[in-house]
Amino acid sequence: MNEQARAYWESFAATLEEAPVFEDVLVFPFGADPETQRECAELVLCGKKTATASLRWVYDAYPEEPIPRADVYSVVLDETGSPVAILQNTEVRVAPFDEVSAEHAFLEGEGDRTLAYWREVHWRFFAESCASIGREPHPKMPILLERFVVRYPGS
């Protein structure tokens, strides 16, 4: 359990009339490696990253992992495991990989923010995820698309 994330959540929750319990809050870094985690945390904090995507099949393979949904709060961690922001999902939907829009790619805020960049980087990432769960990547693989707002920035 990340006690830093719990304390960070509790300081935010104290500002709300009604807040979910910490156990109902998702806690994670964006990305699979420290460099991506650092970059994405910075993009969230500067307001460029307001969306993310994940492979829907991963939640089927790991049913203990909660599926993101609208209105859920998340504590985002940086590459050191320290909390940097609290997000709240505003929209969650599933789309085939090849139907993810240029708008969504732009809202993810990464690289040059183009759909071509998004597809190149995410294809590699999702192909690795597929390999880890015994699936083959393909253009119609289901992608969970999330949009969010930052509710609590800073440390």
Helices and strands as residue ranges (DSSP letters): H 3-13, G 22-24, E 26-29, H 34-46, E 51-55, H 56-61, E 73-77, E 83-96, G 97-99, H 102-108, H 115-133, E 142-153
